[in-house]
Amino acid sequence: MTEKKSNKKLRVQFKLKQFGKYFRELSIITLGIAITLAVGAWISKANEKRELSEYLNIVKMELEENIKYIERETERVELMISYTKFLNSTDKNSISPDSIGKYWDVIGNISRFAFTRNAFDMFQASGMMRLVADKELLLKLWETYNDFSTAETSLNMIIEFKREELFAELRNPPSDGIPMRLFYQAGIPRTILNALNIVKKQAMETLERLEQEG
């Protein structure tokens, strides 16, 4: 009887040892899985953070390019305004083709306006916007690019009107010999300049916010 009890005790001890070994192995496996998942989550978060930073940097570069574009277009519009000033400061009876000569490039310029938004569109399509913690910055970005689109549409409507007027004058030259006089003296170039200044101000404010974020 004693021997049976002893054998039973040995079997129980053996099973306990086996269970202990199994539990230790299971604990090691569980810990390994937990560490793997934690490291994976950390890497994923780090990758998302890096990718978000890259998108924001590309958008920042695009904003800088749009600001440079606005500055170049501003120079063109200022030349248009100079023709307006010339018309307003000179008696129309004393205006000759020679005196208008230096403004011909300005008068005939019907280049359309085109802001760049490829980087912003890619950022939007990427789904990374949800990771931007500063929602005011995100709103500012949306407002700025909406302003680009609105300004581009409005300014190109003016350019289309100018194109039609210019072609009409080419078919039927004005009796006073002064090209596009009504278009310029109506103050339209000044309207274009004001629109460019507004959208430039918005873009510069957004760029500053992006630089602070970076």
C-alpha positions in Angstrom: 0.0 0.0 0.0 2.8 2.3 0.9 4.6 1.5 -2.4 1.4 2.4 -4.3 1.1 5.7 -2.5 4.8 6.3 -3.3 4.3 5.6 -7.0 1.2 7.8 -7.1 3.1 10.6 -5.4 5.9 10.2 -7.9 3.4 10.3 -10.8 1.8 13.5 -9.4 5.2 15.1 -9.0 6.2 14.2 -12.5 2.9 15.6 -13.9 3.5 18.8 -11.9 7.0 19.1 -13.3 5.6 18.5 -16.8 2.9 21.1 -16.2 5.5 23.6 -14.8 7.7 23.0 -17.9 4.7 23.5 -20.2 3.6 26.6 -18.4 7.1 28.1 -18.6 7.3 27.4 -22.3 3.9 28.8 -22.8 4.8 31.9 -20.9 7.9 32.4 -23.0 5.9 32.0 -26.2 3.2 34.4 -25.0 5.9 36.9 -23.9 7.6 36.5 -27.3 4.3 37.1 -29.1 3.5 40.2 -26.9 7.0 41.6 -27.6 6.7 40.9 -31.3 3.3 42.6 -31.4 4.5 45.6 -29.4 7.6 46.0 -31.6 5.4 45.6 -34.7 3.0 48.3 -33.5 5.9 50.6 -32.6 7.5 50.1 -36.1 4.1 50.7 -37.7 3.6 53.9 -35.7 7.1 55.0 -36.5 6.6 54.3 -40.2 3.3 56.2 -40.2 4.9 59.2 -38.4 7.8 59.2 -41.0 5.4 58.9 -43.9 3.2 61.7 -42.5 6.3 63.9 -42.1 7.3 63.2 -45.7 3.8 64.1 -47.0 3.8 67.3 -45.0 7.2 68.2 -46.3 6.1 67.7 -49.9 3.0 69.8 -49.4 5.2 72.5 -47.8 7.5 72.5 -50.9 4.4 72.7 -53.1 3.2 75.7 -51.2 6.6 77.4 -51.6 6.4 76.8 -55.3 2.9 78.3 -55.5 4.1 81.3 -53.6 6.9 81.8 -56.1 4.4 81.3 -58.9 2.2 84.0 -57.4 5.2 86.4 -57.1 6.0 85.8 -60.8 2.4 86.4 -61.8 2.3 89.5 -59.6 5.2 91.0 -61.7 3.1 90.3 -64.9 0.0 91.9 -63.4 2.0 94.9 -62.2 3.1 95.5 -65.8 -0.6 95.4 -66.7 -1.2 98.0 -64.1 1.6 100.1 -65.5 -0.3 100.2 -68.8 -3.4 101.3 -66.9 -1.5 104.1 -65.3 -0.1 105.1 -68.6 -3.6 105.4 -70.1 -4.9 107.3 -67.1 -2.0 109.8 -67.0 -1.8 110.5 -70.8 -4.3 112.4 -72.9 -5.7 109.8 -75.4 -5.3 112.2 -78.2 -1.5 112.3 -77.7 -1.2 108.5 -77.4 0.7 107.1 -80.4 1.5 103.5 -81.5 5.1 104.2 -80.6 4.3 105.2 -77.1 2.2 102.0 -76.7 4.9 99.8 -78.2 6.6 98.9 -74.9 3.3 97.6 -73.5 2.4 95.2 -76.4 3.6 92.2 -74.5 1.4 93.1 -71.6 -1.6 94.0 -73.7 -1.5 90.7 -75.7 -0.6 88.4 -72.7 -3.5 86.0 -72.2 -1.6 83.3 -70.2 -3.9 81.4 -68.0 -3.4 81.0 -64.2 -2.5 77.5 -62.9 -1.7 76.7 -59.3 -0.1 73.4 -58.4 -1.9 71.0 -56.1 -0.5 67.5 -57.0 1.2 67.0 -53.6 -1.9 68.0 -51.7 -4.1 65.7 -53.7 -1.7 62.8 -53.1 -1.8 63.6 -49.4 -5.5 63.6 -49.4 -5.7 60.3 -51.3 -3.2 58.6 -49.0 -5.5 58.6 -46.0 -2.6 60.1 -43.9 -4.6 63.3 -43.0 -6.2 61.4 -40.1 -2.8 61.3 -38.4 -2.5 65.1 -38.3 -2.9 66.0 -34.7 -3.3 69.7 -35.3 -6.7 69.9 -36.8 -6.5 73.7 -37.2 -3.4 73.1 -39.4 -5.4 70.6 -41.5 -8.3 73.1 -41.9 -5.8 75.8 -42.9 -4.4 73.5 -45.6 -7.9 72.8 -47.0 -8.8 76.5 -47.0 -5.5 77.4 -48.7 -6.0 74.9 -51.5 -9.7 75.8 -51.9 -8.5 79.4 -52.3 -6.1 78.3 -55.0 -8.9 76.6 -56.9 -11.3 79.6 -56.4 -8.7 82.1 -57.4 -7.6 80.1 -60.5 -11.2 79.8 -61.7 -12.0 83.4 -61.1 -8.8 84.7 -62.7 -9.1 82.5 -65.7 -12.6 83.8 -66.3 -11.1 87.3 -66.4 -8.3 86.1 -68.8 -10.9 84.4 -71.0 -12.9 87.7 -71.1 -9.6 89.5 -72.0 -8.9 87.0 -74.8 -12.3 87.5 -76.3 -12.0 91.3 -76.1 -8.5 91.2 -77.7 -9.6 89.0 -80.6 -12.6 91.3 -81.1 -10.3 94.2 -81.4 -8.1 92.4 -83.8 -11.1 91.9 -86.0 -12.4 95.4 -85.5 -9.6 97.8 -84.3 -10.8 100.5 -81.9 -11.5 103.9 -83.5 -9.1 105.7 -81.1 -6.3 103.3 -81.9 -5.8 102.5 -78.2 -5.8 98.7 -77.7 -7.8 97.2 -74.8 -8.4 100.6 -73.3 -11.7 99.8 -71.6 -10.4 96.6 -70.1 -7.4 98.3 -68.5 -9.1 101.5 -67.5 -11.9 99.6 -65.8 -9.4 98.6 -63.1 -9.4 94.8 -63.9 -5.6 94.4 -63.5 -5.9 95.8 -60.0 -8.7 93.3 -59.2 -6.3 90.5 -60.4 -3.5 91.8 -58.2 -5.8 92.0 -55.1 -6.9 88.3 -55.7 -3.2 87.2 -56.0 -2.3 89.1 -52.8 -5.1 87.5 -50.8 -4.2 84.0 -51.9 -0.5 84.6 -51.3 -1.2 85.8 -47.8 -3.2 82.7 -47.0 -0.5 80.4 -48.5 2.3 82.1 -46.5 0.3 81.8 -43.2 -0.2 78.1 -43.9 3.4 77.6 -44.8 4.5 79.2 -41.5 2.2 76.8 -39.7 3.7 73.8 -41.5 7.2 75.0 -40.6 6.2 75.2 -37.0 4.8 71.7 -37.2 8.0 70.3 -38.7 
